[in-house]
Structures are given as structure tokens and as C-alpha cells.
Amino acid sequence: MNKEKAILVLSDGTVFEGKSFGAEGETVAEVVFNTSMTGYQEILTDSSYKGQIVAMTYPQIGNYGVNSEDVESRGVNVEGFIVKEYLDCPSNWRSSMSLGRYLVENRIVGIEGIDTRALTRHLRDNGVQMGIISTEDMDPHSLLEKVRKHPGISSLDLVSAVTTRESFKWKEPLWKWETDKSEVSNKKTELSIVVYDFGIKSNILRHLVETGFNVTVLPARTPAEEVMDMADGVLLSNGPGDPEAVSYALDNVKKFFGKKPVLGICLGHQVLGLALGGKTYKLKFGHHGGNHPVMDVSTGKVEITAQNHNYCVDLKSLNGKVILTHKNLYDGTEEGMRHKDLPIMSVQYHPEAGPGPNDSAYIFKVFRKMIEEFS
């Protein structure tokens, strides 16, 4: 593997020097940290990370390599990858190649050997910011100038870069030990659902099949009128960037209100908040990881959740239209809502995990029950 020098420069002038372990080149993006201990391949292929460089807080990354199955989209979506210690000798029976080789083949710049604790604390204290990783230009002043010229990602429609170009059917259920993952679930599938792909994770689709849905995935700009009669329910998926940048989705989503039950996940939750007339705001350093405690307000039960978002819905701005269903116990932010009158529900976290705990998988069954009651 290439062990040439690499450098990370943040937009506030902070510099970290390390070594390259991915593709050669430069990448400019928003830098965030992820607290998951495992699941780096799922993180790399999560479309919600489009436009971002991800730093892993767990110190050793790469020890089990990568394989052809643990992917959450059609390809790698992070703009760059940061680790403390990269392990280039993977040991796992499912491994097909090393993480470093995987980054090279997907043209992703990676840097290792920096103090990721210091980087994480810096982002936590000062907030997420733009950064640049380079294996070519070793002049911090030059790199700082480049990163400060970048307009940032808030104004970018990143969804258009990751959404499917054509609609398609999904039939693969959740993977189980010693079963064929291509085997269609035996559960009844008398209910159909259309999924608006804002950057959909495959594990959401697997959970929908497992819950008993016929699943059709649609491009993000598909007119509501074209699919109104196709399904019993609508799911608005996760995805990257600022929800205000996908303004075309708002008017489209409104057309389903009162006509079809709607479930929003992550970016889909934020899109729902805006479509209902509310506002969103950006978190200081976001929620990224697989260990976030969220409380179900109605029961007091605490779920450990997987999360990946930088924005949050301000439920107060919805003027009593919805009720708070879930709350983050780290910072008290809103993590779920349900409309008081219409069949609309959403969660800010990721009930499908991938990677992460399965505490919240029940959300898909709750939505199915909402559809059945609406019908």
C-alpha cells in the first residue's frame, strides 16, 4: 500500500499530517466524525455521506477488510476517509479485499496516522467545517486557500447525485445465517409501498420486504400523480445534505397528505417537516454513529440507535400539527414525530441500522399498522 505523506487542513486553519492509505489526489468536503466501532463498509457506501469526509473515532479500522455484500448503495459515497490506525492485513472469512485497496478502486482519498481524538474534539467544540485531504499538495497555506474557496455543501442538491435514475423493484429480505439472501420473504405482501430514493440505504428496503411489502423504488423527482395509484403507502428515504436544497420534493410530498400514509426517515423526516410548514436547523456537529440513545416519549423506553444527519426539524415551528414521539438523550433534540390528524410519521434516526443496533426495527411494523388502519 501507498504510505506516502498526506495532509488534512480544516477551513479554520487546523492542520493534521498523516499518511495516505487510499487513492492519490485531493478532496474537499465537509468533515464529520462517526462513533461506530464497526461497519465502516456500510458507512462508506451510505449515500447520506455524499459531500462529506468521514473520520472514524474508533482507533483501528480495516481489520476485517471489505466484501461484496456489506454495501448500502450502488457505490462508495464518502468524499474522503480518516482513521487513526489502518490495518492492511484483514482477517475475516468474508473478506474479498483490503479496505485500502477498496478505496483505491473507488478513487477515495484516505488519511491515517493522525490524532483522531484531537480532530473529534475540535469538531465537537467548534462545529463541523469544510476540510481538504491531499496527497499531492503539501503546502498548508495553499490547501487552506483551496478549502476556503469552496462554497460549502449547504446550497448543493446532493440528492440528485445519488438518487436512482430509473424506478425498480426490490425483493431481497434481511440476510439471515445460512439462508439465501436473494430468497424472497414468505410473508404476505398484499401491501405495496413506493420509496422515494433521496439516497436510500439497502437495509431500509430489506426491512420493508421483511415487514411484508411489495417495494418499488422511485427517482427523487417522480411526480406524485404518477404513483398515487401504485401503492398503499409512501416512504421518504434518508439522503445527503440540507433538506431545503431539495425544494422539488416538498410540493410533491404535500400531494400525498391525507391520501396515502407517509413514513419519513432521516432526510425524509426533514422533508416532511418542511412540507408541513415547519423549519429545520443545522446541528453543531451532527449525529453520526451507532450508539445514540433515543427515548420513546410515549413509553419512556430507551433505544440505542444508528444515526447520520446534520440537520434537525424544529417541531415548535409546526405549531401543534404534530406530536413529539422520540427524543435524543444526548442533547434533547427531536428524533421523531407523528401528525395529530393525518397518517404521517417520521423518525430522524435510522431504524434499519446497517451498521448499528436493531432496537428500532419495530418502526416498520408500526408504519404497516398505520397503513392497515388507514385502508
PASETI-665312 format. One record per residue (C-alpha): x, y, z; residue number from 1; residue in one letter. Coordinates in steps of 0.5 Angstrom, whole numbers. Last residue first. Example, Ala and Ser with C-alpha at 12.3 -4.5 7.8 and 13.67 -1.06 7.14 Angstrom:
2
+-------+-------+-------+-------+------+
!  east ! north !    up ! sekol ! rogu !
+-------+-------+-------+-------+------+
!    27 !    -2 !    14 !     2 !    S !
!    25 !    -9 !    16 !     1 !    A !
+-------+-------+-------+-------+------+
// end
This chain:
375
+-------+-------+-------+-------+------+
!  east ! north !    up ! sekol ! rogu !
+-------+-------+-------+-------+------+
!  -114 !     3 !     9 !   375 !    S !
!  -112 !     8 !    14 !   374 !    F !
!  -112 !     2 !    20 !   373 !    E !
!  -108 !    -2 !    15 !   372 !    E !
!  -103 !     3 !    13 !   371 !    I !
!  -102 !     5 !    20 !   370 !    M !
!  -100 !    -2 !    22 !   369 !    K !
!   -95 !    -2 !    17 !   368 !    R !
!   -92 !     4 !    20 !   367 !    F !
!   -92 !     1 !    26 !   366 !    V !
!   -88 !    -5 !    23 !   365 !    K !
!   -83 !    -1 !    20 !   364 !    F !
!   -82 !     3 !    27 !   363 !    I !
!   -80 !    -4 !    30 !   362 !    Y !
!   -73 !    -4 !    27 !   361 !    A !
!   -71 !     1 !    33 !   360 !    S !
!   -67 !    -3 !    38 !   359 !    D !
!   -63 !    -7 !    32 !   358 !    N !
!   -57 !    -4 !    34 !   357 !    P !
!   -52 !    -1 !    29 !   356 !    G !
!   -49 !    -1 !    22 !   355 !    P !
!   -53 !    -2 !    18 !   354 !    G !
!   -59 !     1 !    23 !   353 !    A !
!   -66 !     0 !    20 !   352 !    E !
!   -69 !     4 !    25 !   351 !    P !
!   -64 !    10 !    22 !   350 !    H !
!   -65 !    17 !    27 !   349 !    Y !
!   -69 !    23 !    25 !   348 !    Q !
!   -76 !    19 !    25 !   347 !    V !
!   -82 !    20 !    22 !   346 !    S !
!   -90 !    19 !    22 !   345 !    M !
!   -96 !    21 !    18 !   344 !    I !
!  -103 !    18 !    17 !   343 !    P !
!  -106 !    25 !    18 !   342 !    L !
!  -110 !    28 !    25 !   341 !    D !
!  -104 !    29 !    30 !   340 !    K !
!   -98 !    28 !    25 !   339 !    H !
!   -93 !    24 !    29 !   338 !    R !
!   -86 !    26 !    30 !   337 !    M !
!   -79 !    23 !    31 !   336 !    G !
!   -72 !    25 !    34 !   335 !    E !
!   -72 !    32 !    37 !   334 !    E !
!   -66 !    34 !    40 !   333 !    T !
!   -65 !    33 !    48 !   332 !    G !
!   -58 !    33 !    47 !   331 !    D !
!   -55 !    26 !    49 !   330 !    Y !
!   -62 !    24 !    50 !   329 !    L !
!   -65 !    25 !    43 !   328 !    N !
!   -72 !    25 !    44 !   327 !    K !
!   -78 !    21 !    40 !   326 !    H !
!   -85 !    21 !    39 !   325 !    T !
!   -86 !    29 !    39 !   324 !    L !
!   -93 !    31 !    37 !   323 !    I !
!   -95 !    34 !    30 !   322 !    V !
!   -99 !    40 !    28 !   321 !    K !
!   -98 !    44 !    34 !   320 !    G !
!   -95 !    50 !    31 !   319 !    N !
!   -90 !    46 !    26 !   318 !    L !
!   -85 !    51 !    28 !   317 !    S !
!   -84 !    48 !    35 !   316 !    K !
!   -82 !    42 !    32 !   315 !    L !
!   -76 !    45 !    30 !   314 !    D !
!   -73 !    39 !    25 !   313 !    V !
!   -66 !    37 !    25 !   312 !    C !
!   -60 !    38 !    21 !   311 !    Y !
!   -53 !    34 !    21 !   310 !    N !
!   -55 !    27 !    20 !   309 !    H !
!   -53 !    20 !    21 !   308 !    N !
!   -56 !    16 !    26 !   307 !    Q !
!   -56 !     9 !    29 !   306 !    A !
!   -60 !     8 !    35 !   305 !    T !
!   -60 !     5 !    42 !   304 !    I !
!   -67 !     5 !    44 !   303 !    E !
!   -70 !     8 !    51 !   302 !    V !
!   -77 !     6 !    53 !   301 !    K !
!   -80 !    12 !    57 !   300 !    G !
!   -87 !     9 !    54 !   299 !    T !
!   -90 !    15 !    50 !   298 !    S !
!   -83 !    19 !    49 !   297 !    V !
!   -80 !    14 !    46 !   296 !    D !
!   -73 !    16 !    48 !   295 !    M !
!   -67 !    16 !    44 !   294 !    V !
!   -60 !    14 !    46 !   293 !    P !
!   -54 !    15 !    40 !   292 !    H !
!   -49 !     9 !    40 !   291 !    N !
!   -49 !     7 !    32 !   290 !    G !
!   -45 !    13 !    30 !   289 !    G !
!   -46 !    20 !    26 !   288 !    H !
!   -50 !    26 !    30 !   287 !    H !
!   -49 !    33 !    28 !   286 !    G !
!   -43 !    37 !    30 !   285 !    F !
!   -47 !    44 !    31 !   284 !    K !
!   -53 !    42 !    29 !   283 !    L !
!   -57 !    45 !    23 !   282 !    K !
!   -64 !    48 !    23 !   281 !    Y !
!   -70 !    46 !    20 !   280 !    T !
!   -77 !    50 !    19 !   279 !    K !
!   -84 !    48 !    19 !   278 !    G !
!   -90 !    48 !    14 !   277 !    G !
!   -92 !    41 !    13 !   276 !    L !
!   -87 !    40 !     7 !   275 !    A !
!   -81 !    43 !    11 !   274 !    L !
!   -82 !    38 !    17 !   273 !    G !
!   -84 !    32 !    12 !   272 !    L !
!   -77 !    34 !     8 !   271 !    V !
!   -73 !    33 !    15 !   270 !    Q !
!   -76 !    26 !    16 !   269 !    H !
!   -74 !    24 !     9 !   268 !    G !
!   -67 !    27 !    11 !   267 !    L !
!   -67 !    22 !    17 !   266 !    C !
!   -73 !    17 !    15 !   265 !    I !
!   -80 !    19 !    13 !   264 !    G !
!   -86 !    15 !    13 !   263 !    L !
!   -93 !    17 !     9 !   262 !    V !
!  -100 !    14 !    10 !   261 !    P !
!  -103 !    16 !     3 !   260 !    K !
!  -109 !    21 !     1 !   259 !    K !
!  -109 !    25 !     7 !   258 !    G !
!  -102 !    28 !     5 !   257 !    F !
!  -100 !    25 !    -1 !   256 !    F !
!  -100 !    32 !    -5 !   255 !    K !
!   -95 !    35 !     0 !   254 !    K !
!   -90 !    30 !    -2 !   253 !    V !
!   -89 !    33 !    -9 !   252 !    N !
!   -89 !    40 !    -6 !   251 !    D !
!   -83 !    39 !    -2 !   250 !    L !
!   -79 !    34 !    -6 !   249 !    A !
!   -78 !    40 !   -11 !   248 !    Y !
!   -75 !    44 !    -5 !   247 !    S !
!   -69 !    39 !    -5 !   246 !    V !
!   -64 !    44 !    -2 !   245 !    A !
!   -68 !    46 !     4 !   244 !    E !
!   -67 !    39 !     6 !   243 !    P !
!   -59 !    41 !     7 !   242 !    D !
!   -55 !    35 !     5 !   241 !    G !
!   -55 !    27 !     4 !   240 !    P !
!   -60 !    22 !     4 !   239 !    G !
!   -65 !    18 !     8 !   238 !    N !
!   -72 !    16 !     5 !   237 !    S !
!   -79 !    18 !     4 !   236 !    L !
!   -83 !    12 !     5 !   235 !    L !
!   -90 !    12 !     1 !   234 !    V !
!   -96 !     8 !     3 !   233 !    G !
!  -102 !     3 !     0 !   232 !    D !
!   -98 !     4 !    -7 !   231 !    A !
!   -99 !     5 !   -15 !   230 !    M !
!  -105 !     9 !   -15 !   229 !    D !
!  -101 !    15 !   -13 !   228 !    M !
!   -95 !    14 !   -17 !   227 !    V !
!   -95 !    18 !   -23 !   226 !    E !
!   -99 !    24 !   -19 !   225 !    E !
!   -94 !    24 !   -14 !   224 !    A !
!   -89 !    27 !   -19 !   223 !    P !
!   -82 !    23 !   -19 !   222 !    T !
!   -76 !    28 !   -17 !   221 !    R !
!   -73 !    23 !   -12 !   220 !    A !
!   -73 !    17 !   -17 !   219 !    P !
!   -77 !    11 !   -15 !   218 !    L !
!   -76 !     5 !   -11 !   217 !    V !
!   -82 !     0 !   -11 !   216 !    T !
!   -83 !    -5 !    -6 !   215 !    V !
!   -88 !   -10 !    -5 !   214 !    N !
!   -89 !   -10 !     3 !   213 !    F !
!   -89 !   -15 !     8 !   212 !    G !
!   -85 !   -13 !    14 !   211 !    T !
!   -79 !   -17 !    11 !   210 !    E !
!   -79 !   -13 !     5 !   209 !    V !
!   -79 !    -7 !     8 !   208 !    L !
!   -73 !    -9 !    13 !   207 !    H !
!   -69 !   -10 !     6 !   206 !    R !
!   -71 !    -4 !     3 !   205 !    L !
!   -69 !     0 !     9 !   204 !    I !
!   -62 !    -4 !     9 !   203 !    N !
!   -61 !    -2 !     2 !   202 !    S !
!   -60 !     5 !     4 !   201 !    K !
!   -64 !    10 !     0 !   200 !    I !
!   -60 !    17 !    -2 !   199 !    G !
!   -66 !    21 !    -4 !   198 !    F !
!   -70 !    15 !    -6 !   197 !    D !
!   -77 !    16 !    -6 !   196 !    Y !
!   -80 !     9 !    -4 !   195 !    V !
!   -87 !     7 !    -6 !   194 !    V !
!   -90 !     1 !    -2 !   193 !    I !
!   -95 !    -4 !    -3 !   192 !    S !
!   -99 !    -8 !     1 !   191 !    L !
!  -101 !   -16 !     0 !   190 !    E !
!   -94 !   -18 !     1 !   189 !    T !
!   -95 !   -24 !     6 !   188 !    K !
!   -89 !   -26 !     9 !   187 !    K !
!   -85 !   -32 !     6 !   186 !    N !
!   -79 !   -27 !     4 !   185 !    S !
!   -76 !   -27 !    -2 !   184 !    V !
!   -70 !   -31 !    -3 !   183 !    E !
!   -64 !   -27 !    -5 !   182 !    S !
!   -60 !   -27 !     2 !   181 !    K !
!   -60 !   -35 !     1 !   180 !    D !
!   -60 !   -37 !     8 !   179 !    T !
!   -55 !   -40 !    13 !   178 !    E !
!   -55 !   -34 !    18 !   177 !    W !
!   -60 !   -29 !    16 !   176 !    K !
!   -60 !   -23 !    11 !   175 !    W !
!   -66 !   -19 !    11 !   174 !    L !
!   -70 !   -19 !     5 !   173 !    P !
!   -69 !   -18 !    -2 !   172 !    E !
!   -75 !   -16 !    -7 !   171 !    K !
!   -73 !    -9 !    -9 !   170 !    W !
!   -77 !    -7 !   -15 !   169 !    K !
!   -74 !    -1 !   -20 !   168 !    F !
!   -75 !     6 !   -22 !   167 !    S !
!   -70 !     9 !   -26 !   166 !    E !
!   -64 !    14 !   -25 !   165 !    R !
!   -63 !    12 !   -18 !   164 !    T !
!   -62 !    18 !   -13 !   163 !    T !
!   -55 !    19 !   -11 !   162 !    V !
!   -52 !    26 !   -15 !   161 !    A !
!   -59 !    29 !   -15 !   160 !    S !
!   -60 !    28 !    -7 !   159 !    V !
!   -53 !    33 !    -7 !   158 !    L !
!   -57 !    39 !    -8 !   157 !    D !
!   -52 !    44 !    -6 !   156 !    L !
!   -53 !    50 !    -2 !   155 !    S !
!   -51 !    47 !     4 !   154 !    S !
!   -45 !    44 !     1 !   153 !    I !
!   -40 !    49 !     2 !   152 !    G !
!   -38 !    55 !    -3 !   151 !    P !
!   -30 !    52 !    -3 !   150 !    H !
!   -26 !    58 !    -4 !   149 !    K !
!   -24 !    57 !     4 !   148 !    R !
!   -22 !    50 !     2 !   147 !    V !
!   -17 !    52 !    -3 !   146 !    K !
!   -14 !    58 !     1 !   145 !    E !
!   -13 !    53 !     6 !   144 !    L !
!    -9 !    48 !     2 !   143 !    L !
!    -4 !    53 !    -1 !   142 !    S !
!    -3 !    55 !     6 !   141 !    H !
!    -2 !    48 !     9 !   140 !    P !
!     3 !    47 !     3 !   139 !    D !
!     4 !    39 !     2 !   138 !    M !
!     0 !    39 !    -5 !   137 !    D !
!     0 !    32 !    -8 !   136 !    E !
!    -3 !    27 !    -2 !   135 !    T !
!    -9 !    32 !     0 !   134 !    S !
!   -14 !    32 !     4 !   133 !    I !
!   -19 !    38 !     5 !   132 !    I !
!   -24 !    41 !    10 !   131 !    G !
!   -30 !    44 !    11 !   130 !    M !
!   -33 !    45 !    18 !   129 !    Q !
!   -37 !    41 !    23 !   128 !    V !
!   -37 !    45 !    30 !   127 !    G !
!   -32 !    48 !    34 !   126 !    N !
!   -32 !    44 !    40 !   125 !    D !
!   -34 !    38 !    37 !   124 !    R !
!   -30 !    39 !    31 !   123 !    L !
!   -24 !    40 !    35 !   122 !    H !
!   -26 !    34 !    40 !   121 !    R !
!   -26 !    30 !    34 !   120 !    T !
!   -20 !    32 !    31 !   119 !    L !
!   -16 !    31 !    38 !   118 !    A !
!   -19 !    24 !    38 !   117 !    R !
!   -17 !    23 !    31 !   116 !    T !
!   -10 !    24 !    32 !   115 !    D !
!    -7 !    23 !    25 !   114 !    I !
!    -4 !    16 !    23 !   113 !    G !
!    -9 !    15 !    17 !   112 !    E !
!   -11 !    19 !    11 !   111 !    I !
!   -16 !    17 !     5 !   110 !    G !
!   -17 !    19 !    -2 !   109 !    V !
!   -23 !    15 !    -5 !   108 !    I !
!   -22 !    13 !   -12 !   107 !    R !
!   -27 !     7 !   -12 !   106 !    N !
!   -21 !     2 !   -13 !   105 !    E !
!   -16 !     6 !    -9 !   104 !    V !
!   -21 !     6 !    -3 !   103 !    L !
!   -22 !    -1 !    -4 !   102 !    Y !
!   -15 !    -3 !    -4 !   101 !    R !
!   -14 !     1 !     3 !   100 !    G !
!   -20 !    -3 !     6 !    99 !    L !
!   -17 !   -10 !     4 !    98 !    S !
!   -20 !   -15 !    -1 !    97 !    M !
!   -25 !   -20 !    -1 !    96 !    S !
!   -26 !   -21 !     6 !    95 !    S !
!   -32 !   -26 !     8 !    94 !    R !
!   -27 !   -31 !    12 !    93 !    W !
!   -24 !   -25 !    16 !    92 !    N !
!   -17 !   -23 !    17 !    91 !    S !
!   -15 !   -16 !    14 !    90 !    P !
!    -8 !   -15 !    14 !    89 !    C !
!    -7 !    -7 !    12 !    88 !    D !
!   -10 !    -5 !    19 !    87 !    L !
!   -11 !     3 !    19 !    86 !    Y !
!    -9 !     7 !    25 !    85 !    E !
!   -12 !    13 !    27 !    84 !    K !
!   -17 !    14 !    21 !    83 !    V !
!   -20 !    19 !    16 !    82 !    I !
!   -24 !    18 !    10 !    81 !    F !
!   -25 !    22 !     4 !    80 !    G !
!   -31 !    24 !    -1 !    79 !    E !
!   -36 !    19 !     2 !    78 !    V !
!   -41 !    16 !    -3 !    77 !    N !
!   -38 !     9 !    -4 !    76 !    V !
!   -42 !     5 !    -9 !    75 !    G !
!   -49 !     3 !   -11 !    74 !    R !
!   -52 !     3 !    -4 !    73 !    S !
!   -51 !     0 !     3 !    72 !    E !
!   -46 !    -5 !     2 !    71 !    V !
!   -44 !   -10 !     6 !    70 !    D !
!   -45 !   -16 !     1 !    69 !    E !
!   -39 !   -15 !    -4 !    68 !    S !
!   -33 !   -16 !     2 !    67 !    N !
!   -29 !   -11 !     6 !    66 !    V !
!   -23 !   -12 !    10 !    65 !    G !
!   -24 !   -15 !    17 !    64 !    Y !
!   -18 !   -11 !    21 !    63 !    N !
!   -19 !    -4 !    17 !    62 !    G !
!   -20 !     1 !    22 !    61 !    I !
!   -17 !     1 !    29 !    60 !    Q !
!   -18 !     8 !    33 !    59 !    P !
!   -25 !     8 !    33 !    58 !    Y !
!   -27 !    15 !    32 !    57 !    T !
!   -28 !    15 !    25 !    56 !    M !
!   -27 !    21 !    21 !    55 !    A !
!   -32 !    22 !    15 !    54 !    V !
!   -31 !    27 !     9 !    53 !    I !
!   -37 !    29 !     7 !    52 !    Q !
!   -41 !    31 !     0 !    51 !    G !
!   -45 !    25 !     0 !    50 !    K !
!   -45 !    22 !     7 !    49 !    Y !
!   -52 !    20 !     6 !    48 !    S !
!   -51 !    16 !     1 !    47 !    S !
!   -48 !    10 !     6 !    46 !    D !
!   -43 !     6 !     2 !    45 !    T !
!   -37 !     9 !     6 !    44 !    L !
!   -41 !     8 !    13 !    43 !    I !
!   -43 !     1 !    11 !    42 !    E !
!   -36 !    -1 !     9 !    41 !    Q !
!   -34 !     2 !    16 !    40 !    Y !
!   -39 !    -2 !    20 !    39 !    G !
!   -35 !    -3 !    27 !    38 !    T !
!   -34 !     2 !    33 !    37 !    M !
!   -39 !     7 !    31 !    36 !    S !
!   -37 !    14 !    33 !    35 !    T !
!   -37 !    18 !    26 !    34 !    N !
!   -34 !    24 !    26 !    33 !    F !
!   -35 !    30 !    21 !    32 !    V !
!   -31 !    34 !    16 !    31 !    V !
!   -35 !    38 !    10 !    30 !    E !
!   -32 !    37 !     3 !    29 !    A !
!   -25 !    38 !    -1 !    28 !    V !
!   -22 !    32 !    -4 !    27 !    T !
!   -14 !    32 !    -7 !    26 !    E !
!   -11 !    26 !   -10 !    25 !    G !
!    -8 !    19 !    -9 !    24 !    E !
!   -13 !    14 !    -7 !    23 !    A !
!   -13 !    10 !    -1 !    22 !    G !
!    -8 !     9 !     5 !    21 !    F !
!    -4 !    16 !     5 !    20 !    S !
!     0 !    18 !    11 !    19 !    K !
!    -1 !    23 !    17 !    18 !    G !
!    -1 !    31 !    18 !    17 !    E !
!    -6 !    35 !    21 !    16 !    F !
!    -7 !    42 !    20 !    15 !    V !
!   -12 !    47 !    23 !    14 !    T !
!   -13 !    53 !    19 !    13 !    G !
!   -21 !    55 !    21 !    12 !    D !
!   -22 !    51 !    14 !    11 !    S !
!   -19 !    45 !    16 !    10 !    L !
!   -13 !    42 !    13 !     9 !    V !
!   -11 !    35 !    12 !     8 !    L !
!    -5 !    32 !    10 !     7 !    I !
!    -2 !    26 !     7 !     6 !    A !
!     5 !    23 !     6 !     5 !    K !
!     6 !    17 !     2 !     4 !    E !
!     5 !    10 !     5 !     3 !    K !
!     2 !     7 !    -1 !     2 !    N !
!     0 !     0 !     0 !     1 !    M !
+-------+-------+-------+-------+------+
// end
